Amino acid sequence: MQWHIHVDGASSGNPGRSGVGIVARDQDGTVIFTKSIPLGEMTNNMAEYEALLIAVNEAVENSIKDVTVYTDSQLVANQINGLYKIKNMTLFQYVKKIKQTVGNFDHFAIHYIPREQNREADKLAKDAILKG
């Protein structure tokens, strides 16, 4: 089974109250699950990485081996793909943890997409801030 996962992290202030939104679909486009999780205080970039970490951990817990992630964070996509250097130690630790986790997959890809194509995850992340 393949999972296609849209992730988003949001902060009200930077740092500020934060939340995660995740929408996972199977290869046929059927929604497997959605998540809207309050995170507490953190930066927007940390929230974006939390969303990705939660999503890949969920895939591991469900024994999924083929995962494609879509994010509207160019920074996250390019740091994970090795196109951007990582100067911030906190973000470096996220990348390290995520790369270890995705080592469990037979196939993993992460793609940057425009915000308009990530509306569902964006709304869930913003809703999570309000719940937090």
Secondary structure as UniProt FT lines:
FT   STRAND          2..13
FT   TURN            14..15
FT   STRAND          16..26
FT   TURN            27..28
FT   STRAND          31..42
FT   HELIX           44..61
FT   TURN            62..63
FT   STRAND          66..71
FT   HELIX           74..80
FT   TURN            81..82
FT   HELIX           89..102
FT   TURN            103..104
FT   STRAND          107..112
FT   HELIX           115..118
FT   HELIX           119..131
//
